[in-house]
Amino acid sequence: MMGLEHEDDTESHENVLQIVKSLFMKNTDFWLEQLVRVGIFEKVEAVANQPITPVKDSAVTTVVTDKSGRMSSSLSVTVMDNTHEVSQDVNSGVKNGQHFTVNPSKNWSDESTTSSTVVSSTKEINDHAVVSVPIHDNDSHNTQVTASASINALTPPSIFETSETASVTSVTSKYNMGVDLSLAVDDEWEIIQGKSYRWKDWRMIKSRDSFFIWCDAVAVEFSDGSNGWFRFMLDGRLSTMYRYSQRLIIVEDLPGFIFESNRQTKHCFQAERTLGLDFVTGWAARGGGRRLRFRAETQKAKLQEMAKEIWDKYLKEAQSKPRDALVELQKASSTIKVRVNNACKQICIMENICQQKSGQLSAHMLSELEAALKCMHSSVINDRLLSTFELSISGMVDALLAFLKFVQRDTNCEIAIIFRRVFVDQCSLSALVCKMVSVLDSIEKFPQYFYDTPGGSSFGLQLLNRRIKLKLEQFNSNTPPQMQLLDRSGRTMKVEPLSTVKQLKCYILRMVTKQWYDRERQTFHFVEEIKNARKHGTKISFTYTSDFDDKGIIYWLGTNGKTVTEWTNPASVHVVFVTSSDGERLPYGQHEDILSREALNCHTSDDKNAHFTIDLGIYFYPKTYTLRHARGYGRSALRNWLLQGSHNGRIWDVLVVHENDSSLNYPGSTATWPIVCPEEKGPYRYIRIAQNGRNASNQNHYLSLSGFEIYGDVVDVVVSV
C-alpha cells in the first residue's frame, strides 16, 4: 500500500502491481479477502483509470498503404497546432493555426520530387492546395536549403504520402504568409536511390525495392513488393505487421510510431531503448529530455495496462460484493447519522434539548440507535473483523461525530444513556478511541513540503541540517532568583531545527546555572581536599588500573574530586591550562582536546620543537602516564618524544625519554608508561610532552595527541592561578 501512495513513483507502482498479480495467481479467493481490507481495490482502480499525458502536437509524417500493399494517397492527414482554431480568413491562416496535407496525383519513381502545402482554411484543404517543402540531404548547403529551413521554422514540417504507383510530383503552390517564400517554389530534388535524406532528426533512404525511415529508437521498412505488410525494429527486435488498410504516423519527438488500423484503432509503438550505433541519427543526443519523457510515458502506459488487467480479471467483480461485516457497519453508521440529524431538527428550537427530547424521540428510534451502536461496538472490539481502511470508508467517523455533538450538551440524555449502556466497560471505549485514531492517521493528509516530496530537490534537506541562531537575553536580572544565575545575555546559541523546547530548557539551564567550576577556585572540593591533606601531613595517591580509567588525576580534577558524576574537560573550563608550541591556535583541533576522553583530531605544526604543556594547578610526584594517539592520520603517531616536568614552568626535568617507541600506532590507540621520579626532583606543577624526532611517517614532526592521563601522589594545590 505504501508503494501506491506516491503518485509519481512509477517504479514502486509497478513492483506493487506485480506482487498483487502474483498473489492473485496463487490463491485468488484468499488474497481478495485480505487485500480488500487494506483498500487495494481503490488504489488499483485509480492507477488503471489515470489519464495518460498526450503527446504534444508536433510535426508528423504519414504513410498510407492500399489493399495491394502499395503506398496510396487515398487517405490524407491533417495536423494542426493545439493553440488556436483554423481561421476562415486566408490572410490570418498562419497566425491562427495551419493545416498540412499532401495528396499527390502521380506515381513515385526514382526521378520524382516531393511537395506539400500550407493551407489557411478548411476550404483550401478540400481544394488540395499545396506548397513545396523539400526533403533535403545532409550534403545540401545551398540557398534552396536555406529557404526550406525558413519554412520549417515558421510551420510544422509537411506530411509525406505515397500514391498507388509510388510516385510524387510537384504541384502548384500558394502562399499566405508574412514572409517571401518564393525561393521554396524551386526547392525540388530527385529522390536518388541509395542516397540518405533527412527530416528533422530522422533519416530516409530508398533502395531498389524498399523505402526505409529510421531514428535512434525505431526503424521502419516499406517494401515495394508488399501485399500489406511492413517491418519495423524496436528495442532490438525485428517484427512484421500486416493490415488490410493502414496508416502509419511518425511524430518527431516520439521514439516509435502510431499505427492506425482499418478499424480506425490507433496503436502506439514506443521504444524503451535505442537501437545501437548502427542507427544513430542524433535524435537521442539532441533530445535527451524528450527520450526520458517518452520513456516515462511508456512506463505509465505499461503500468496502466497492468492495473487494468488486474482490475478486470480479479477486482472488478469482487468490488461489487463487499463483505457482510462492512455492509452492516455502513448501514449502522447511516442509521445513526440519519436518526441523530432527524432528532436535531425536531428539537433544535428548544432551549434545553436533552430535558425535553424524551417526549420527542420515539421508542422505535431509540431501539434503532441502540442496535446501530451495538453493531459499531462489535466492529471495534473484534480486531480481525474489519480493517482500518474498511472502518474509514464505513462512515463510522462521521456518524460518531454527529452522535457526540448531539449529546455534548447533556450527558444524561437518553441517547447518552444508550451509548454508555453499549460501551459499558473501559475496554470498549479504549478500543473505540484506538480505532478512531488509526482511522484518522490513515486518512489525514498534512501539508507536504518540497523537501519531503518524492524526487524533490536535495537542497530542501539542508533546512533540517542548518542550525538556527538564537540570541540569549536574561529577563529581569536584578531579582534574587535571577542573580543566582550566570548572565549570558548577548551570547549567540546555535540550535538544531528539530530540537525540542525541553532540550533547549535543559541546555540553557545548565548554561546559566552556576556549576562548580563557575565559582571561585578556593571553593572547589578538590582544592579543599588537598589543603586538608597537606594540613594533616598526608598525600592523595592515584594508582593506575587501566588506560583512561577513573583513577587518574585528570579525571579527578574534571569531576571536582569525584563530587559530580559527569566528567568535564578541566582544560575547557579553565581548571587546568594547556599551551603548545603553536601559540593560541593549533593547525587542527583545540588545546583542550589533548585531555579528551575520546579520540579527536588534534595535532601541532610540522616543527621539530613541537610540544604541549599542561599546567595542572597542583603539585604532585608522577608515577605513571597514559597517552592516546589522535583520530585521523595513523602515520603521525609518536615515536621519539620526551616527557618533562617543571615546578615553575622555566626549569624542566626530563622524566621519560622515548626513542623509536612504537606503542602508539592506529588512530585512537593508547599506551601507558611508568615514570621514575626521585623525591629530590619533585613535586611538579607543569607537564610537557615534547617532540624529540620524527613521528611514525619518518618524514615530519607533527605531534598528534588526543588523550592524556597521569597518576601519582598529590601534595599541594595552587589556589589562585
N, C-alpha and C positions, 0 to 999 in steps of 0.2 A: 504493500500500500504506500509506503514511503517513496518508492521509486516512481509512483504515478502522481505524486503531489506536485512536482515541479513541471510546469507546463512546457518549458523549452528543453528539457533533458531527454532528448530522443533516445539516446543510448540506454538510459535506465528504463524508459518505457518499453523498449524492445526486449530487454532482458526479462522484465516482469511478465510481459505477454508470452514469451517463450516458456517461462516457468509455469504460467497458468495453463497454457496449452498442453504441456507435458503432463500436468496433474490431471487434467480432464481426460486425456487419453488413457491414463492408467485406471482411474476409477471416477467416472463422471458423477454418479449419484452421491458418493461420499463427499467429494470436493465441492460440488454445487452447494450442499448444505453448509459446508464450512466457510466457503468464500462469500456466500451471501451475507454472512454475519458481519463481515468487515467492509461491506459496501463495494465489492469488486464490480458488481453489475453496473453501477453508475459510472465508475471510472472507465471501464472498457467501452461503455456506450459513448462517453464523451470523446474518447480517442477515435472511435470509429466514425463519429459524425463531425469531427472537427474539419473546418474548411481548409483546403489546400490553397496556398497562396498562388494565384495565377501568374503565369509567366508574363513579364512586362512586354507590351507591344513592341515589336521590332521589325526589322526587315525580314521578309520571308521569300523563299523560292519554292515554287510548286511545280511538281512534275506529275502529269496525268497520263495514264495509260488506258487504252481502249480494250475491247474484248479480245482483239488479236494479240495483245501484249505490246503493241507499239504505242509510243508516246503520242497523245492526242491533245487537241486544243478544244475539245467539246466542253470541258469544264474550265472555268477561269476562277481566279481567287482575287478577292478584294481585300486589301489591307488598309486600315485607317488608324490614324493616331487616336488615342483614347481620351484626348483632352477636349475635343470640340466635335460638333457635328459638321457634316459637309454642307457648305453653303451653296445655295442655288445660283448665287451671283458668280459669274465666271471670273470677274476681276478679283474676288476675295477668296478664291479657292485655295490658294497657297496659305493664306493666313488662318483660315478656319479648319483646315484639315484636307488631306489629299488621299485619293484612291489610286491604286496602282494595279493595272491589269494589262495582259497581253493576250491577243487572240490571233496568232499567226495564221496565214492563209495558204502558205506554200510549204513544200517539203523541205526538210532539213537535210542538206547534203554537206559534204566536206567543204564546199566553197561558200556556204551560206553565211549570213551575218545575223546578229541579234538585234532586237528592237523592243522598246517599251514606251509607255506614255505616262504623263501626269494629267490626271483628269480632275477638274474642279467642280463638277456637278454630276448628279445622278444621270442626267440626260446624256452627258458626254460619255459616261461609262457604257451606256447602251449603244452609243454610236461607235464604240470601239476606237475612239481617238487615242493615238499613242504618240510617245516621244522617245527618241532613240537614246538609250543609256547603255553603252557598250560594256562587255566584259573585257578587261584588259589583262595582259600577262605581266609578269614581273620585269620583263625587259623593256617595256614601253615607257619612255620618258619624254615623249614629245608634247606638243601643245594640245593635241587631241586628248591625251590622258588628263591633262590639267582641266580641260573643260568638263570631262566626265566626272572628275573629282569634285568640281563645284556643284554638280547636280547631286551627287551623293551627300554633300554637306548640307544641302538645303532640304532634301527629301529622303525618305527611306528608299533603299535600293528597289529596283523593279522586280517583277515576277517573271520567271522564265518558264515557258511551257513549250512542249514539243507537239508537233502535228502528227497526223496519221502516217505520213510518208517521211517523217523525221527530217524536216527542213524548215528553216526560218529565213525570211527575207525582211528587209527594211521596208517600212511603210511611211506614209506621210505623218507629219508631226505638227502639234500645236503647242504654243507656249502662252501661258497666262501668268507669268512670274515677274517679279520685280527686278530681275537682272537679265542681261543679254546672254542667252544660251545658244546663240546661233552657231557657235562652234560645235555644239553637240550634234548638229544635224549630220555632219560628215564623219562622226566618230563611228565608223563601221569597219570591222576586220573579218577576215575569214577565220573559221574555226578549223585550224590545221590539225590533222591527225598526228598524235604523238607530242603535241605542244601543250604545256601546262598553262592554265588560265586561273585567275584569282577573282573571288568575290568576298570582300571583307577578309576574314581570316580563314576562309575556306578555299580549297583548290579543286579545279576541274580539269579533266583531260579526256580526249576522245581517242579511242583505239580503233582498230579496223572493224570490230564488231560490237563494241560496248562503249558506254559513256560512264565515267566514274566521277564522283564528288566525295570529298573527304575533308576532315579536320583532325585535330589531335585525338578526338574522342570516338569518332564514328567514320566508317567508310561505306559507301553505297555504290552498287553496280547495277546499271540498266543495260540489259543486253538487247541488241537489235533482233536477235532470234528468239526473244521471249514470247511465250504464249500467255503471259500474265504474271510471271514470277519475276522477282528481283532478289538480289542477295545483298546482305549487309553484315558488317562486322562490328560487334560491341563487346567490350570487356575481353578481347582476345578470342572470341568465339565467332565462327562464321555460320550464318543462318540464312535460310531461304524462305521467302514468303510468297504465297500465291493468292490472288483475289480476282474475281471476275471483272470488277471495275474498281479502280483505286485512285487515291490521291495521296501524294507524299509531300508534306510541308516541312521545310527546313528553316529553322529560326536561327538567327545569327548567334544569339547567346545560349542556345540550347545544345548541350552535348549529346545530341541524338537527333531524332526526327519524330514528327507526328504523322501517324498513318490513319487515313480515313477510308473505311471500307465502303462497299456498295450500299450498306445499310445506314450510311451516314454516322457510323460509330467511330469515334476517334480514339486511337490508342497511342500513348506517348512512350517511346522507347528512349531511355536515357542511360548513358554510360556512367559507371561509378569510378572508372579509372581510364587513363589514356591508353592508346593502342601501342605505344612504343616509339622508338626513334625513327622507324621507317615511315611513320605517318605524321611527323611533326610539321605543322604549318605556322606555329606561333600563336595558335588560338589560346592555349593554356598560359603561355608566357605573358601575353598581353591581357589576360583576363583571369588572373589567379583568384580574384574575389568572386567573379561570376561562376567559376568552376566550383568553388566551395559552396556558393549559394545554391546552385542547382543540385549539388550532391546532397545538401541538406534537404532540399525539396524532394529528392528521390527517396531519401530515408524516411521522410514524413509520409510519403505516399505508400511506401512499403509497410510502414507501421500502421497506417490506417487500414490497409488491406488485411493485415494480420488481425487487427482488432475486430474488423467487420466479420472475418471468418469465425473468430471465437464467439462473437455475439450471435451470429446467425445459427451456428451449429450447436451451441451449448446454452447460451444465456437468455436468448430472446423468449423462448418458451417457458423457461424456469422463472423469469421475472413476472410473468402473468399469474404465477401460482405462489404467492407469498406464504410464508409459514403461518400456521394457525395461531401460534402464540403472538406473533406480530399483529395479525389481524384483530385478535381480541383486544390487545392493548391499544391499538388505534381506535377501535370502537369505544373503549372505556375513556380514552382521552377526549374523544369527540363528545361523548355524553357529559363528562364533567364540564367541559368548556361551554356547551350549549345550555345546560341547566344553570350554571352559575351566571351566565350572561342574561338568561331569562329572569332569574331571581333579582339581579341587579336592576333590570329595567322596571320590575314591579315595585321595588321598594326604595329606589334611588331618591324619591322625593320626600321620604320620611326623615325625620331628624335623627332618630336612633334606629338604625336598621335592625340590629340584632334583637332589640327588645320586642319588635312587632312582627318579625318575619315568621314566627311560628304559626301565625294565622294566615300567612301568605303562601308559604311553601307547603305543598300537599304531601301526604304520606307517600304517594307514588313517586314523587320527585326525590324525596329523601331516600327511599329504598333504592332508586336507580343510582343515586350518588354513592350510596354505601357499596353497592355491587361493583361500581366502577372503581372505587378506591380499593376494594379487595383485590380486583384484578391487577391494579397497579402495584399493590403490596406484594403479590405473588411474583410479579415480574422483577422487582428489585431484590427480593430476598433470594431467589434462585439465580445464582451467578451463571449457571450453564444454560438458562432458558433463553435469554436474549443477549445479544452483544451490545456494546456501546453504540455502534453505528445504528443498529435497529432501534435502540431507545431514542436516538437523536431524531430519527425520521418518523417515530410513532406519534409525535405531537404531545408527548407527556410533559415536556418542559413548559410549553405554552399553557397547557391545562392546569398544571400546578401553580403557575404564576397567577392565572386568573382566580383560582380557588383561594390561594393565600391572601390575595388582595381583598377578596370578599370578606374573609373572616378576620382581617387585620384590625378592624375597628372594634370588634367584640370577640374575644377569645372564648366566651362562654355561650355563643350562639349554637343552634342545633347542628349546623354544618361542622363547626369546630369540634363539637362533642363526637360526631360521627368519625371525624378524622382521628381523634385521639383513641376512639374505640378500635379502629382498624390498626393503627400504628401504636399499639398499646405498650410495647416493650422498647427498650432503648436500642436494641439491636436492629429493629426495623427502621427506626429513624436514622441511625448511623448508616445503614445500607442505602437508604434513600438519598442522604446527603452525599455519600461517596459516588453513587450513580450520577447524580446531578453534576458533581464536579468533573467527573470523567467525560460526561457528555459535553459540557461547556469547554473543556480543554480540547476536545476533538473538533469542535466546530468554530471556535473563536478564531478570528483572523486579525492579528495585530499588525500595525504598520511595519513593513519590511524595508529596511534601509538599504541603500545601494550596495554597501559592502557585504550585506547578507544574501543578496540575490545570486542565483546560480550564474556563473560567468561574469559576475561583477568585477570591477577593477580592483586590483590588489592594493591600490592606493588607499581605498577606504579602510582597509585593515589597519593602516597606520594610526587611525583615530583611536584604536584600542591600545596602541603601544606608546602614543605620545603623552608624556606626563603633563599634568596641569600644574601651573604655578599658582600658589596661594601666598598671600602676604598676611603675616600674623600681626595681631594688634590686641594688647591686653585691655580688658574692659574694666574701668573704674579701679585703677591700680592702687589707689590710696586707701582702700578698705582693708581692715585687718586680715581677712582671709586671702585677699589678693597679694598682700605684702609678703606672705609666706611662699609665694611662687616666684620663679625667675621671670624677669621681664624680657620676653623675646620679641617685643614689638619691632616691626620693620624687617624682621627676618623673612626671607622667602623660603617657602617649602614646596617641594615638587611631589605631586601625588599621582599615583596610577589612576586611570579613568574608572576602573572597576572597584576602587577602594570603597568600603562601607563607612558609614558615619561612626559606627562603633570602633572600627580600626583607627580612624582619624582621631577619635576622642582618646583612645588609649595611647596613641603615639604622642599627641600633643601633651597629654597629662604627664607622660614620662619626660617630655622635653622641658616642661615648665616647673615640674615638681623638683625640688632640690634633692639631688642624690647625695650619697655620702661624699663623692669626690667634688661636689659643688661647694662644700663647706670649707672652713679653714683647715689647713693641714694638721694643726695640732689637735683637731677633733677626730682625726682618723683613728680607727680602732687599732690598726697595726702599729701606729706611732705610739699610742699609749701602752700597748703590749710590750714593745721594745724598751720603752723607758722604764716600765716596771721590772722587766728582766734585768736591765742594767743596774737598777737600784738595788736589786737583791743579789747582784754579782753572778747572774746566770746568763746563759745564751740560748737563743732559739735555733734549734737544729732542723735542717731539711735534708732528708735522705732519699736518694734516687731509688725508684722501684721499676719504672718502665718509661719509655720515651713519651714525653709530654703527658705525664700523669698529673695528678692534683697535689703532688708533694713538693713541688718546686717553689722557688722564691717568686718568680714572675706570676705564677698562678695565685700565690698567697697575696701578693700586692694587688692583683686585679680583682680580688674578692674582699678587699679590706680586712685582711686577716681571717678569711673564711666566715665573715659575718653575713654575707649575702650569698645567695645560691647562684646567681648569674655572673659569669666572669666578664669583666670589661677590660679591654686592652688598656693597660695603665699608661702607655705612651699616648693614646688618643685623648686622654682626659688629664694629661699633664701631671700624673702621679710620678712617672719616670720620664726621662727625656732622651731622645735618640738623635744623634747627628751623624753626618757622613762626610767623606772627602769631597762630595759634590756640592756641599753647601746646603741651601734651603730646599732645592728641588732635585729629585732624582730623575734619571732618564726614564725610568718606568717604575711605577708604584709610589708608595708613601713611606716615610721613615718608620712609622709605627708598624708597617707590615712585617718587619723582621721579628716582631714579637707575636705575630698572629698565631692562633691555634689551628689554622688550616693553611694549606698551600696556596700562596698567591704569587703573582708575577712581580718580582721586585729585584732590582739589581742596580749597581753603580755604573759609572762610565768605565770605558776601557783605559784604566790607569793602573800602572804597576804599584802605585802607592795607595790604592783604594782601601777604604776602611769604613767600618761602622763603630760608633762609640755610644755606649749606653750609660747614662747617669741614673743609677738605681735609687739614689736618695737615702741609702742605708750603708752601713759599714759591715762587712762580713768577710769570712775566710772561705773562699771557694774550694769545693771538693770534687764536683762533677758538673759537666755541662753537656747540653744536647743541642744539635743544630738540625734544621730541615732545609733541604735544597728547594729552591723556588719552583713554582709551576711554570711550564712553558718550554724552556730550552734545556735539554739534558746535557749538551756539550759544555755548558758553562759551570758545571759543578766544581766545587773547591777541590784543589789538590795540594796546594802549597800555601799555608797561611799560619798566622801567629795568633794566639790568644794572650792578650796583655791585660794587666790590671794596674790601677793607679789610685793613690789615696787623695790626690789633689787635682788630677787632670793634666799635670805637667810632666811629672816623672813617672815613667812606665816600666813595669817589671814584666818580663816575658814569663808567662805561666806554662804554656804548652807550645811546642814547635811541631808543625805538621809538614812532612816532606813526602810528596807523591802518595798522599793518603787517598785511597780510592773508596773510602767508606760511603761517600755520597755519590750517587750515580743518576738514577732516573728522576724526573721531576717529582717532588714531594717526598723523596726518600729521606730517612732520618738516621742519625747515628749519635752515640754518646761516648765521651772520653773522660777518664779520670784526671784530676788536677792535683799535683803535688805542690802544696803551698806551705812553706816554712812559717812558723809563728812570727819570726823576726821581720818578715816581709809584709805582713798584713796589718790591719784589715784594709779592704779595698772598697772604694765607692764607685769607681768607674771601671767598666769592662770594654775592651776594644778587640774587634776581630779585624785583623789587618792582612791584606794580600801580600804574599811573600814569593810569588812566582806565577807562572801561567796556570790557567784553570784546565779543565778536562779537555778542552779543544786543543791545548798546546799551542795556541796562536794568540790569544788575547788574555786580558786580565780582568774581565768582568767579575765582580764579587756578587754572587747571586744567592740570596738567603730569604727565607720566609718562615722562620721559626727559631726561637732561642729560648732555652730554659737553663737555669743554673741552680745548683744545690750547694749547701754549706752551712756555716754557723753564723748567724746574725748577732752582732754585739752592740750596735749603736744605730741611731737614726738621725737624719737631718730634718729639723723641724721647719725651718724656713729655707726654701730652695731659691 
